[in-house]
Amino acid sequence: MLKQMNYSLFFGLVFLVACGNDAESDETQSNLSGIPAPTSITYNLVKDYPHDTSSFTQGLIFYKGNMYESTGNPNNAVNNGSWVGPVDLNTGKQTKKVTLPADIFGEGITILNDKVYQITWQNNKGFVYDLATFRKLKEFNYNHEGWGITNNGKELIVSDGSSNLYFWDPETLKEIRRISIQDNNGLRNNINELEFINGAVYANVWETNEILKIDPANGNVTGKLDMSSLKQSYPELEGANASEKVLNGIAWDSSGNRLFVTGKNWSKLFELKLLN
């Protein structure tokens, strides 16, 4: 009798756990179903500019009338490794104000209050430079990978290739908070280069032709730009595999309402006008 009661208790517990898991799954699905599907953001191509095909673009920013770029150094590139500096928009030629050692893989940059903030991929190290002279003001450390960085005027916003966005204090360079990026289908990973545009975070998704528009208050993806047709119009932008010549680089000219996009080792940098 006792044995029978134990079996009854066991199966009862299994039933309760199963019901609990189903309830949790239903709740998760319910939460996701409450997120509207991202709207399709349309655009017009205004102009294409030349871009240095040796530049493995990691960061792009338009600041006070000038374009700035940062690059990485795959295969420990010697001649055009990780550098940061201004780029002539009309010629694509760059001035390498800072070149990192070959063992440091540069990633995104942002500019706040005339200071340039640069992060690195797996070195857990970042740098702050004076914009006028590119003199290094400080180094700092963090405990995750560095992919993209932007700012909202008060905080630095950083990606690490996961579904997370990290918000840092620009003075202490310490994390204040973080959010997860999700759309109606779940978490969005591979969040890469970032740009803050009119209150939203725009993000490249690595190895895709997508740019996501993200609500920084809750991490919900509210819009999406599909760059597939643009890239297909320029066959020279296609790489041998998904990791080559990928879309990466978003810059916003707030005074001219112009969006600039490019990619790793692309021969073109594009000016777009957003239509919605």
Backbone as a ProteinNet text record, in pm:
[ID]
protein_1_A
[PRIMARY]
MLKQMNYSLFFGLVFLVACGNDAESDETQSNLSGIPAPTSITYNLVKDYPHDTSSFTQGLIFYKGNMYESTGNPNNAVNNGSWVGPVDLNTGKQTKKVTLPADIFGEGITILNDKVYQITWQNNKGFVYDLATFRKLKEFNYNHEGWGITNNGKELIVSDGSSNLYFWDPETLKEIRRISIQDNNGLRNNINELEFINGAVYANVWETNEILKIDPANGNVTGKLDMSSLKQSYPELEGANASEKVLNGIAWDSSGNRLFVTGKNWSKLFELKLLN
[TERTIARY]
83.9	0	87.3	192	283	352.1	394.4	459.8	367.1	240.3	142.6	123	122.7	105.6	225.6	348	467.2	463.8	419.9	407.6	305.4	197.3	93.9	149.6	226.5	287.3	385.5	465.5	565.5	500.5	399.2	335	260.4	212.3	146.4	243.7	365.9	468.2	511	527.5	563.9	458.2	332.5	223.4	228.2	255.9	260.9	376.6	494.3	611.5	584.2	524.3	491.2	396.2	295.6	199.9	268.7	364.2	437.5	520.6	589.2	669.1	582.4	466.8	374.8	328	300.8	254.2	363.1	490.7	601.6	620.6	610.1	623.7	513.7	390.8	277.8	297.6	352.2	373.2	478	589.2	693	637	558	498.3	402.7	330.8	237.6	311.6	427.7	506.1	557	605	655.9	545	429.6	318.9	270.7	309.3	272.2	362.6	472.2	562.1	520	481.1	441.2	557.6	528.5	632	694	825.4	890.4	832.9	818.2	773.5	890.9	860	962.7	994.8	1121.3	1163.9	1212.4	1152.6	1187.8	1284.5	1353.7	1455.6	1477.3	1537.5	1584	1735.7	1798	1941.6	1965.6	2040.1	2067.5	2196.2	2300.5	2430.7	2520.3	2615.7	2719.1	2854.2	2936.4	3069.1	3173	3298.1	3401.5	3438.2	3474.6	3518	3640.4	3736.2	3861.9	3835.4	3863.2	3834.7	3928.3	4033.9	4121.5	4074.8	3968	3917.4	3815.8	3852.3	3763.6	3679.2	3573.9	3498	3435.4	3459	3399.6	3314.2	3348.2	3270.5	3267	3155.9	3138	3055.4	3099.9	3025.1	3044.9	2936.9	2940.2	2924	3023.3	3024.1	3074	2990.3	3025	3079.3	3008.9	3041.9	3150.5	3204.5	3313.3	3277.6	3327.3	3310.3	3434	3408.5	3516.6	3490.1	3597.8	3584.8	3685.2	3649.2	3743.1	3740.3	3853.5	3863.1	3925.4	3910.7	3976.4	4092.2	4159.6	4274.8	4272.4	4180.7	4179	4311.6	4354.3	4480.9	4600.9	4584	4692.6	4747.8	4657.2	4696.5	4799.7	4906.8	5016.2	4994.9	4959.1	4950.9	4822.3	4716.5	4588.8	4515	4581	4522.8	4421.2	4412.6	4313.8	4356.1	4274	4302.9	4174.5	4190.7	4080	4119.7	4026.5	4057.7	3950.1	3967.8	3870.9	3885.1	3773.1	3769.4	3708	3772.1	3716.3	3598.9	3480.2	3359.4	3362	3415	3410	3516.1	3626.6	3734.1	3751.1	3700.6	3719.2	3854.9	3939.7	4073.3	4068.7	4148.4	4145.8	4279.3	4269.7	4389.3	4391.9	4489.1	4495.2	4555.8	4468.3	4514.3	4569.8	4510.4	4557.7	4562.6	4675	4688.1	4724.1	4646	4667	4769.8	4834.2	4925.8	4853.3	4926.5	4866.1	4792	4828.7	4762.9	4634.2	4597.6	4473.1	4379	4262.3	4164.2	4063.2	4071.2	3982.7	3839.8	3746.1	3603.5	3540.6	3421.1	3345	3400.1	3352.8	3385.1	3257.8	3262.1	3159.8	3227.2	3162.1	3216.6	3114.2	3156.6	3070.2	3150.2	3098.1	3164.9	3310.2	3328.8	3460.2	3564	3516	3603.8	3567	3668.1	3646.9	3663	3560	3562.7	3575.1	3677.6	3700.7	3700.9	3635.9	3640.9	3716.1	3753.7	3825.8	3750	3781.7	3703.4	3719.3	3830.8	3849.9	3961	4006.9	4113.9	4061.8	3927.5	3864.8	3922.8	3950	4016.3	3957.7	3943.9	3896.3	3986.3	3969	4053.2	3967.2	4012.5	3947.4	4051.4	4014.5	4105.9	4043.6	4128.5	4084.9	4059.4	3941	3904.7	3995.2	4034.7	4114.4	4253.6	4313.9	4452.8	4469.1	4366.4	4369.1	4476.3	4507	4593	4514.2	4575.8	4505.4	4492	4366.8	4338.8	4337	4287.5	4283.7	4257.2	4287.9	4249.5	4153.8	4067.6	3976.4	3951.2	3893.6	3868.6	3721.3	3677.4	3542.1	3549.9	3444.1	3453.4	3373.7	3353.6	3286.7	3348.5	3311.6	3363.2	3310.9	3381	3335.9	3309.6	3190.5	3156.4	3121.9	3010.1	2967.7	2950.6	2955.7	2936.5	2874.6	2780.5	2722.2	2691.7	2618.8	2581.5	2450.8	2380.7	2253.5	2266	2389.5	2414.9	2448.9	2414.5	2442.6	2516	2483.1	2540.5	2605	2706.9	2760.2	2677.8	2653.4	2573.7	2659.7	2676.8	2775.9	2710.8	2754	2712	2831.2	2802.6	2910.6	2884.6	2796.8	2767	2658.2	2608	2497.4	2367.5	2266.5	2140.8	2138.7	2251.7	2257.4	2301.9	2249.6	2305.6	2342.2	2463.5	2514.6	2520.2	2474.1	2477.4	2585.2	2682.2	2796.1	2794.1	2846.5	2872	2996.5	2989.1	3104.2	3222.6	3200.7	3311.4	3380.8	3301.8	3361.8	3385.7	3313.8	3320.9	3280.5	3186.7	3130.1	2985.8	2943.1	2806.9	2704.2	2600.7	2489.7	2373.8	2345.3	2234.9	2255	2169.9	2171.8	2030.6	2007.3	1878.1	1901.4	1798.4	1802.3	1722.2	1772.2	1706.7	1617.7	1490.1	1398.4	1294.3	1245.4	1132.5	1020.2	921.2	805.6	840	960.7	1002.6	1102	1143.9	1237.7	1360.2	1464.3	1585.7	1657.3	1719.8	1800.2	1947.2	2023.6	2166.8	2248.8	2379.8	2474.8	2454	2412.7	2400	2540.1	2561.2	2697.2	2710	2748	2774.1	2646.5	2660.7	2545.1	2547.7	2427.3	2413.6	2285.5	2289.8	2172.3	2110.3	1983.6	1917.2	1778.3	1758	1625.9	1561.4	1637.6	1583.8	1583.5	1630.9	1634.2	1775.9	1804.3	1932.6	1916.1	1998.3	2001.8	2122.7	2103.7	2209.3	2222.8	2345.6	2373.7	2360.9	2311.8	2310.7	2416	2518.1	2633.2	2592.7	2655.6	2634.8	2494.3	2427.1	2297.5	2298.4	2193.2	2174.8	2070.3	2052.4	1950.8	2010.8	1937.5	1963.4	1836.8	1850.6	1735.7	1721.2	1597.8	1566.6	1515.4	1582.4	1557.9	1513.9	1410.9	1366.8	1461.1	1539.8	1637	1574.1	1444.1	1378.1	1350.6	1319.8	1281.9	1349.3	1426.3	1495.6	1412.6	1289.3	1204.1	1247.5	1250.7	1280.2	1152.4	1155.5	1035.3	1036.5	1153.7	1163.6	1283	1284.7	1393.2	1417.9	1544.4	1584.5	1647.5	1606	1662.1	1750	1881.3	1976.9	2007.7	1933.3	1963.7	1962.2	1857.2	1846	1955.2	1992.3	2100.1	2231.1	2260.7	2385.7	2386.8	2272.7	2265.6	2284.8	2260.1	2277.7	2424.4	2510.5	2654.5	2724.7	2740	2796.9	2934.8	3009.8	3143.9	3140.3	3021.3	3009.1	2985.5	2964.9	2940.4	3071.9	3073.3	3191.6	3177.1	3286.1	3284.7	3198.9	3183.5	3098.5	3032.8	2949.6	2868.3	2952	3074.6	3157.7	3235.2	3240.5	3317.3	3228.5	3285.8	3219.2	3077.4	3063.4	2931	2897.5	2768.4	2718.9	2764.5	2832.2	2875	2923.1	2845.3	2880.4	2757.3	2717.6	2600	2640.6	2614.9	2643.3	2525.3	2494.5	2378.5	2422.4	2383.8	2404.5	2275.4	2270.9	2146.8	2107.9	2205.4	2172.1	2115.7	2158.9	2111.1	2011.6	1978.7	1887.9	1931.9	2061.4	2118.9	2170.7	2141.5	2193.8	2302.4	2416.8	2526.3	2545.9	2565.9	2594.7	2707	2785.1	2888.6	2908.7	3015.9	3042.7	3191.3	3227	3367.5	3424.5	3531.7	3600.7	3512	3407.2	3322.2	3393.1	3360.8	3414.8	3324.8	3210.1	3114	3067	3036.1	2966.9	2843.1	2725.3	2599.3	2533.1	2477.4	2393.1	2247.9	2169.2	2028.3	1938.2	1818.3	1715.2	1606.9	1585.1	1479.9	1343.1	1247.4	1115.5	1010.4	1041.8	946.4	1021.4
-121.2	0	126.1	122.7	236.2	259.3	147.2	154.9	218.8	176.6	231.2	380.3	419.7	561.5	641.3	584.6	654.1	675.5	567.4	581.8	689.3	691.7	792.8	933	945.9	1075	1115.7	1019	1046	1097	1024.2	1064.5	1196.4	1219.9	1347.5	1463.8	1444.2	1548	1571.6	1460.4	1472.9	1554.7	1525.6	1597.3	1746.4	1778.4	1918.4	1991.2	1923.9	1985.6	2010.2	1909.3	1923.3	2039	2046.2	2157.1	2290.4	2290	2413.3	2456.2	2357.6	2390.1	2441.2	2376.9	2422.8	2564.1	2590.8	2724.7	2828.1	2789.2	2880.9	2906.9	2799	2813.1	2901	2878.7	2959.2	3105.6	3127.9	3264.9	3334	3261.2	3317.6	3352.3	3258.4	3282.9	3399.8	3410.6	3521.2	3653.3	3655.6	3777.9	3817.6	3718.8	3748.2	3793.4	3729.1	3766	3907.4	3961.6	4099.2	4201	4154.6	4244.7	4249.7	4363.8	4371.2	4336	4278.9	4251.6	4384	4387.2	4511.9	4561.8	4691.9	4750.7	4756.3	4749	4758.4	4906.1	4943.2	5081.2	5095.4	5187	5206.3	5323.7	5326.6	5428.8	5449.8	5562.3	5589.9	5599.5	5545.7	5562.6	5700.1	5783	5919.3	5924.2	5858.5	5869	5758	5715.9	5625.6	5696.1	5669	5727.8	5615.8	5646.7	5543.5	5507.6	5382.4	5334.2	5246	5258.4	5183.7	5035	4952.2	4809.2	4737.9	4804.3	4742.2	4768.8	4846.7	4882	4778.9	4705.9	4607.2	4681.3	4745.8	4843.9	4783.4	4849.1	4809.2	4920	5043.6	5156.1	5268.1	5341.9	5452.8	5558.8	5684.5	5791.2	5922	5999.2	6131.8	6232.8	6319.3	6409.2	6546.6	6647.2	6786.1	6800.6	6736.7	6753.8	6663.1	6576.8	6488.5	6341.9	6255	6111.4	6052.3	5960.8	5889.8	5740.2	5664.7	5520.2	5450.1	5329.9	5243.3	5107.4	5038.1	4910.2	4804	4678.9	4566.5	4518.4	4414.3	4364.1	4212.2	4159	4013.2	3964.5	3846.8	3787.5	3875.9	3958.1	4045.4	4131.7	4194.4	4279.4	4382.9	4392.7	4482.1	4621.9	4630.7	4760.5	4835.8	4764.6	4833.1	4763.6	4754.6	4687.8	4774.3	4761.4	4836.4	4982.4	5070.1	5212.8	5291.9	5415.4	5508.9	5642.9	5704.5	5835.8	5889.1	6013.3	6074.4	6017.4	6018.3	5969.3	6077.4	6105.4	6199.9	6132.5	6184.9	6122.4	6112.4	6211.9	6216.9	6131	6102.6	6024.4	5886.9	5869.6	5744.6	5731.1	5831.6	5825.4	5860.4	5787.2	5808.2	5859.4	5922.9	5964.3	5883.5	5795.5	5705.6	5780.1	5831.5	5907	5816.5	5698.4	5601	5464.5	5397	5259.8	5171.1	5067.3	4979.3	4871.6	4817.2	4705.1	4586.7	4500.8	4390.3	4292.7	4285.8	4190.2	4244.8	4367.5	4426.9	4446.2	4385.6	4389.7	4499.6	4608.6	4721.6	4692.9	4755.5	4741.4	4880	4899.7	5021	5145.2	5261.3	5389.8	5472.5	5565.4	5669.2	5795.4	5909.1	6038.2	6106.7	6145.9	6216.1	6326.7	6448.9	6565.2	6576.5	6558.6	6571.6	6472.6	6360.1	6249	6128.1	6058.7	5938.7	5816.9	5733.4	5610.5	5492.6	5411	5294.6	5168.2	5062.8	4934.2	4833.9	4722	4617.2	4486.1	4391.7	4268.8	4177.5	4111.4	4013.4	4052.3	4176.2	4222.8	4278.2	4290.7	4345.2	4480.8	4559.6	4687.4	4792.2	4915.1	5026.2	5146.6	5245.7	5364.9	5489.2	5598.5	5728.5	5825.4	5896.4	5990.6	6130.1	6229.7	6366	6380.1	6427.5	6432.6	6524.6	6636.9	6734.9	6683.5	6610.4	6567.6	6415.7	6342.1	6196.1	6149.4	6237.7	6197.4	6104.8	5994.4	5900.1	5959.9	5964.8	6021.1	5914.2	5795.5	5687.5	5554	5448.2	5312.1	5261.4	5166.1	5108.2	4963.1	4889.1	4746.4	4713.3	4605.2	4552.8	4401.8	4331.5	4185.9	4106.3	4163.7	4090.4	4135.9	4072.3	4115.5	4254.5	4321.3	4450	4441.2	4482.9	4479.7	4620.5	4673.8	4806.1	4900.3	5030.7	5130.2	5256.1	5315.6	5443.9	5517.3	5628.1	5698.9	5772	5797.2	5870	6012.1	6060.4	6194.4	6196.9	6089.6	6080.1	5951.2	5843.3	5713.1	5654.6	5573.2	5492.8	5365.7	5317.5	5197.1	5099.6	4978.1	4884.2	4750	4687	4550.7	4457	4327.6	4228.4	4106	4118.9	4007.7	3914.9	3941.2	3861.8	3936.7	3911.5	3986.4	4102.1	4129.2	4232.5	4367.1	4473.7	4607.2	4654	4706.9	4752.7	4905.2	4965.4	5110.3	5145.3	5227.4	5262.9	5411.5	5442.7	5581.6	5628	5738.7	5780.6	5830.9	5862.8	5909.9	5793.5	5709	5596.1	5476.1	5472.4	5361	5228.8	5239.2	5121.9	5102.4	4976.7	4945	5000.2	5063.2	5115.3	5017.3	4965.3	4871.9	4798.9	4702	4633.1	4591.2	4571.5	4524.5	4412.1	4330.4	4225.8	4269.7	4235.6	4273.6	4158.9	4188.3	4084.4	4142.9	4054.6	4091.2	3991.7	3986	3900	3751.5	3718.6	3578.6	3536.8	3630.7	3595.5	3685.2	3640.2	3718	3731.7	3847.1	3870.4	3875.9	3781.6	3774.3	3839.5	3838.1	3892.5	4042.3	4113.3	4258.5	4317.6	4400.2	4442.8	4595.3	4657.1	4800.8	4879	4990	5062.7	5209.5	5267.8	5412.3	5456.9	5569.5	5623.6	5730.3	5707.1	5795.6	5831.4	5958.8	6009.4	5924.3	5894.3	5824.1	5673.5	5617.7	5472.4	5426	5300.9	5239.5	5161	5191.2	5114.4	5021.5	4895.3	4795.9	4705.2	4688.4	4582.5	4447.5	4348.9	4210.9	4136.6	4086.8	4026.2	3913.1	3913.7	3814.3	3818.8	3932.1	3950.7	4085.6	4110.9	4240.3	4324.5	4295.3	4364.4	4473.7	4581.1	4682.7	4693.2	4671.2	4674.5	4811.6	4852.9	4972.2	4923.9	4966.1	4911	5020.6	4991.9	5082.2	5065.1	5167.6	5151.6	5139.6	5165.4	5154.1	5009.3	4926.2	4787.9	4682.5	4724.5	4629.5	4573.9	4619.1	4567.6	4621.6	4533	4573.1	4628.7	4755	4820.5	4837.2	4826.4	4843.3	4768.9	4755.3	4680.9	4731.9	4755.4	4789.1	4665.1	4632.9	4520.3	4577	4554	4607.1	4509.2	4399.3	4294.2	4346.4	4418.7	4465.7	4565.8	4648.2	4744.5	4671.6	4573.1	4499.4	4421.5	4365.2	4287.3	4374.1	4504.6	4596	4624.2	4585.2	4606.8	4472.3	4393.2	4258.1	4256.4	4366.4	4369.9	4367.6	4386.4	4384.3	4243.9	4147.8	4011.5	3942.3	3869.1	3794.2	3646.9	3573	3429.5	3352.5	3405.7	3340.4	3447	3401.1	3494.3	3588.4	3548.3	3629.3	3737.3	3729.2	3825	3938	4055.3	4173.4	4190.5	4174.4	4185.8	4332	4361.2	4493.2	4525	4637.5	4678.2	4822.3	4910.1	5050.6	5136	5209.6	5297	5432.7	5538.4	5673.5	5763.1	5854.3	5942	6087.2	6161.7	6305.7	6371.5	6413.9	6468	6601.1	6680.1	6810	6795	6691.9	6672.1	6558.8	6492.5	6376.1	6273.5	6243.5	6148.2	6024.7	5908.7	5784.3	5732.4	5697.6	5639.6	5495.6	5405.8	5266.4	5216.8	5123.4	5057.3	4917.6	4851.3	4716.8	4688.4	4575.2	4534.8	4512.7	4586.4	4575.5	4610	4688.3	4732.7	4841.5	4848	4953.4	5075.9	5067.5	5177.3	5210.1	5336.7	5386.1	5457.3	5427.3	5474.5	5579.2	5680.3	5778	5743.8	5728.1	5691.1	5797.1	5807.2	5889.2	5797.6	5801.3	5718.3	5778.6	5694	5741.1	5722	5645.3	5627.6	5589.6
0	0	0	83.4	91.6	-42.2	-104.9	-234.3	-338.1	-334.5	-427.9	-406	-277.8	-245.6	-295.7	-283.4	-329.4	-480.7	-554.1	-698.2	-733.5	-658.1	-684.2	-660.7	-549.8	-519.2	-628	-673.9	-777.6	-905.1	-952	-1076.2	-1060.4	-939.1	-913.2	-925.4	-870.5	-879.3	-1023.5	-1098.4	-1239.2	-1314.2	-1284.7	-1349.8	-1317.9	-1188.2	-1147.1	-1213.7	-1221	-1284.6	-1432.5	-1498.4	-1640	-1662.5	-1576.4	-1588.1	-1566.5	-1467.7	-1440.1	-1559.6	-1623.9	-1741.4	-1855.3	-1873.7	-1977.6	-1949.9	-1821.6	-1784.8	-1810.5	-1775.5	-1798	-1946.4	-2026.6	-2171.1	-2227.1	-2177.5	-2223.6	-2186.5	-2063.4	-2018.9	-2104.8	-2136.7	-2222.3	-2359.2	-2415.4	-2546	-2540.6	-2428.1	-2411.8	-2407.2	-2334.8	-2327.4	-2465.3	-2542.4	-2675.1	-2768.1	-2754.8	-2842.6	-2815.4	-2699.2	-2667.9	-2734.5	-2798.4	-2869.2	-3015.7	-3066.1	-3207.3	-3299.4	-3413.1	-3512	-3557.4	-3579.7	-3622.6	-3754.8	-3764.4	-3890.7	-3988.8	-4115.6	-4218.8	-4242.9	-4224.9	-4244.8	-4389.5	-4461.5	-4601.3	-4616.1	-4727.4	-4748.6	-4897.6	-4929.1	-5064.1	-5063.9	-5167.2	-5184.3	-5244.3	-5172.6	-5218.6	-5299.7	-5249.6	-5314.2	-5263.6	-5346	-5296.7	-5304	-5205	-5193.6	-5196.2	-5231.6	-5226.9	-5083	-5063.4	-4932	-4952.5	-4864.8	-4875.9	-4852.2	-4953.3	-4942.2	-4845.3	-4801.6	-4702.2	-4559.4	-4545.1	-4412.1	-4364.2	-4258.9	-4197.8	-4094.1	-4142.6	-4064.3	-3939.1	-3826.4	-3699	-3639.5	-3665	-3613.8	-3714.9	-3717	-3810.3	-3738.2	-3748.6	-3682.4	-3758.5	-3767	-3828.5	-3716.1	-3699.2	-3583.6	-3626.5	-3605.6	-3635.3	-3777.4	-3871.1	-4011.7	-4064.6	-3981.2	-4023.3	-4000.1	-4088.6	-4074.6	-4005.8	-3911.9	-3842.8	-3853.4	-3857.3	-3872.4	-3781.3	-3739.5	-3668.2	-3735.6	-3732.3	-3801.1	-3710.4	-3753	-3688.3	-3773.2	-3727.8	-3802.6	-3812.9	-3894	-3912.3	-3969.2	-3923.4	-3967.6	-3935	-3826.4	-3781.8	-3895.3	-3966.9	-4079.1	-4035.1	-4109.7	-4072.4	-4129.3	-4255.9	-4322	-4293.8	-4263.5	-4239.6	-4126.2	-4012.4	-3897.5	-3826.7	-3695.2	-3616.9	-3605.4	-3659.4	-3651	-3628.2	-3586.7	-3564.6	-3624.1	-3696.5	-3749.3	-3841.5	-3886.6	-3978.4	-4119.3	-4190.7	-4328.5	-4416.3	-4529.8	-4625.4	-4695.3	-4675.3	-4727.6	-4879.7	-4946.6	-5092.5	-5160.5	-5091.6	-5152.2	-5088.1	-4965.7	-4893.9	-4828.8	-4844.7	-4786.1	-4638.1	-4560.4	-4416	-4363.4	-4248.7	-4175.5	-4046.9	-4034.7	-3919.3	-3800.1	-3716.6	-3600.3	-3491.2	-3478.5	-3379.4	-3446.8	-3437.2	-3486.4	-3369	-3347.2	-3233.3	-3265.7	-3162.4	-3185.5	-3248.2	-3319.1	-3393.2	-3303.8	-3175.4	-3085.8	-3025.1	-3061.9	-3012.8	-3131.2	-3123.2	-3231.4	-3201.5	-3277.3	-3254.7	-3295	-3224.8	-3256.9	-3270.9	-3214.1	-3239.3	-3172.1	-3218.3	-3157.3	-3143.7	-3049.1	-3040	-2990.4	-3010.8	-2968.5	-2880.7	-2761.8	-2666.8	-2601.4	-2609.3	-2549.9	-2596.6	-2726.7	-2790.9	-2737.4	-2688.6	-2651.9	-2735.3	-2785.2	-2865.9	-2775.2	-2772.5	-2692.7	-2788.3	-2767.4	-2852.4	-2767.5	-2817	-2748.6	-2835.2	-2775.8	-2846.9	-2832.2	-2918.4	-2929	-2807.5	-2794.2	-2687	-2591.2	-2600.2	-2511.9	-2380.7	-2369.4	-2246.5	-2209.8	-2311.6	-2289.4	-2382.3	-2328.4	-2408.8	-2392	-2480.1	-2478.9	-2495.8	-2436.1	-2451.6	-2506.5	-2615.7	-2678.9	-2682.7	-2684.2	-2709.9	-2859.5	-2898.4	-3039.4	-3119.3	-3061.6	-3136.7	-3169.5	-3076.6	-3093.5	-3104	-3067	-3055.7	-2955.4	-2861.5	-2750.2	-2657.9	-2618.6	-2531.6	-2392	-2344.6	-2212.9	-2104.9	-2139.5	-2040.7	-2108.2	-2034.4	-2070.5	-1964.1	-2001.1	-1904.2	-1940.6	-1846.4	-1866.8	-1847.5	-1907.8	-1890.6	-1903	-1860.6	-1844.1	-1947.1	-2065.3	-2173.1	-2304.8	-2414.7	-2544.1	-2579.3	-2668.2	-2718.4	-2868	-2911.6	-3053.6	-3102.7	-3056.4	-3100.4	-2983	-3011.5	-2906.3	-2966.5	-2892.7	-2927.9	-2798.5	-2804.9	-2683.1	-2704.9	-2595	-2600.3	-2548.8	-2540.1	-2490	-2342.6	-2272	-2128.1	-2091.9	-2163.2	-2133.1	-2258.5	-2238.9	-2346.8	-2356	-2477.1	-2499.6	-2578.4	-2525.5	-2578.5	-2609.1	-2718.3	-2751.3	-2741.1	-2723.1	-2713.3	-2801.1	-2899.7	-2988.1	-2937.9	-2819.2	-2764.4	-2790.6	-2708.3	-2716.9	-2617	-2553.2	-2450	-2504.6	-2444.3	-2456	-2316.2	-2302.6	-2173.2	-2173.6	-2065.2	-2050.9	-1948.6	-1991.8	-1907.1	-1873.4	-1757.1	-1719.8	-1796.9	-1871.3	-1952.4	-1871.2	-1744.2	-1660.1	-1589.9	-1524.9	-1451.9	-1543.2	-1657.5	-1753.2	-1689.4	-1595.5	-1529	-1574.5	-1573.7	-1615.9	-1517.9	-1573.2	-1493.9	-1497.2	-1615.7	-1634.9	-1766.4	-1792.5	-1920.9	-1957.8	-2086.7	-2134.7	-2235.5	-2257	-2357.3	-2478.7	-2597.4	-2721.6	-2767.6	-2793.6	-2838.5	-2933.9	-3022.9	-3106.5	-3080.3	-3166.4	-3143	-3153	-3200.3	-3210.7	-3103.2	-3018.5	-2912.1	-2910.2	-2840.9	-2827.1	-2960.6	-2982.6	-3102.2	-3063.7	-3113.5	-3083.5	-3194.8	-3176.5	-3274.5	-3298.2	-3193.5	-3203.3	-3215.7	-3317.6	-3350.9	-3346.8	-3455.8	-3458.4	-3430	-3354.3	-3303.2	-3343.7	-3349.1	-3367.6	-3298.5	-3229.9	-3161	-3249.5	-3289.8	-3385.3	-3333	-3304.4	-3265.3	-3155.5	-3051.7	-2936	-2945.2	-3055.3	-3072	-3101.7	-3068	-3101.6	-3231	-3328.1	-3452.7	-3446	-3485.8	-3468.4	-3589.1	-3636.2	-3732.5	-3663.7	-3735.6	-3688.4	-3769.6	-3701.7	-3767.9	-3862.7	-3978.7	-4083.9	-4144.1	-4131.1	-4195.8	-4267	-4343.4	-4408.4	-4336.1	-4207.7	-4127.7	-4040	-4027.2	-3925.6	-3841.9	-3711.4	-3621.5	-3556.9	-3537.9	-3459.3	-3324	-3216.7	-3083.5	-2988.2	-2910	-2803.9	-2684.9	-2648.6	-2540	-2401.8	-2392	-2261.8	-2225	-2324.9	-2293	-2380.6	-2479	-2565.3	-2678.9	-2694.1	-2801.1	-2937.6	-3035.3	-3173.1	-3234.4	-3271.4	-3322.9	-3474.1	-3534.9	-3679.2	-3734.6	-3866.5	-3929.4	-4070.4	-4103	-4238.8	-4301.3	-4421.3	-4495.2	-4606.4	-4594.7	-4691.9	-4804.9	-4813.5	-4911.7	-5054.7	-5090.9	-5229.3	-5263.4	-5165.7	-5188.4	-5215.3	-5131.5	-5148.6	-5279.5	-5316.6	-5440.3	-5563.7	-5549	-5661.8	-5689.9	-5596.7	-5610.1	-5589.2	-5695	-5682	-5617.2	-5629.3	-5569.8	-5417.1	-5360	-5214.1	-5159.7	-5247.5	-5203.2	-5169.8	-5058.1	-5018.8	-5050.6	-5028.4	-5057.5	-4959.1	-4836.5	-4737.1	-4651.3	-4557.9	-4478.9	-4393.7	-4357	-4268.6	-4342.8	-4475.8	-4553.8	-4603.4	-4606.7	-4662.2	-4606.7	-4476.3	-4415.7	-4387.6	-4390.6	-4353.5	-4211.4	-4194.1	-4060.2	-4065.3	-4008.2	-4006.3	-4028.4	-3923.4	-3929.4	-3872.6	-3947.6	-3899.3	-3932.3	-3841.2	-3856.6	-3854.4	-3955.9	-3961.4	-3916.1	-3790.4	-3733.7	-3797.4	-3839.3	-3897.7	-4039.3	-4110.4	-4246.4	-4260.6	-4146.8	-4148.6	-4253	-4249.8	-4343.6	-4268.7	-4323.8	-4269.4	-4363.1	-4305.3	-4382.7	-4338.5	-4434.8	-4402.5	-4491.8	-4438.6	-4516.3	-4459	-4500.7	-4452.8	-4450.9	-4397.7	-4388	-4528.3	-4558.6	-4687.9	-4807.5	-4783.1	-4893.2	-4973.9	-5101.1	-5187.6	-5189.4	-5122.4	-5122.1	-4980.6	-4960.2	-4842	-4893.1	-4837.4	-4893.8	-4804.9	-4870.3	-4801.2	-4829.7	-4723.4	-4736.5	-4674	-4725.1	-4661.4	-4609.6	-4477.7	-4418.7	-4449.2	-4487.2	-4527.3	-4417.9	-4314.8	-4203.6	-4077
[MASK]
++++++++++++++++++++++++++++++++++++++++++++++++++++++++++++++++++++++++++++++++++++++++++++++++++++++++++++++++++++++++++++++++++++++++++++++++++++++++++++++++++++++++++++++++++++++++++++++++++++++++++++++++++++++++++++++++++++++++++++++++++++++++++++++++++++++++++++++++++++

